[in-house]
């Protein structure tokens, strides 16, 4: 299938699949502020303009597949934020990929983060320490997981906790 990995403007897989392009804590917080505002805003007030469709040609069959983006889906709105925020294709994709990897780790390992004192519950929401978020912005993805779709890299929770504790000591 022809797609992103063959696009010259698209980052090489080793850059985005392994998290080799760090991000700043300030930029992460900016993205989270955008998501918070988006969640608070009724969907009728979202920017619902359609992005152009993406056409993918399947080499084996010659079939062409059209992918349309649903503007009512919050993850597509977040993706649009990154496209507008970062004019460089590499930065846009790599930082949005990291953003979703961070959100996944915060959800998947929430109990560990609470146990380690890196997350706290207040009356309205969960609060994460800056040291945790900073570690997630700079660490590469080092935990390799293989499944039927191939191999993917994720954050190692042990490395994240260790790095967050180091940042706390600085």
HUVEN-V763439 format. One line per field, one symbol per residue. ss: DSSP state (H for helix, E for strand, L for the rest). burial: b if it has 24 or more other ideal C-beta (glycine too) atoms within 12 Angstrom, else e. A space follows every 50 residues. Layout:
ss->???
burial->???
//
This chain:
ss->LLLHHHLLLLLLHHHHHLLLLLLLHHHHHHHHHHHHHHHHLLHHHLLLLL LLLEEEELLLLLLEEEELLLLLLHHHHHHHHHHHHLLLHHHHHHHHHHHH HHHHHHHHLHHHHHHLLLEEELLLLEEELHHHHHHHHHLLLLEEEEELLE EEEELLHHHHHHHHHHHHHL
burial->eeeeeeeeeebeeebbbbbebebebebbeebbebbeebeeeeeeeeeeee eeeeeeeeeeeeeeeeeeeeeeebebbbbbbbeeebeeeebbbbbbbbbb bbbebbeebeeebeebebbeeeeeeeebbebbbbbbbbbbbebeeeeeee eebbbbbebbbebbeeeeee
//
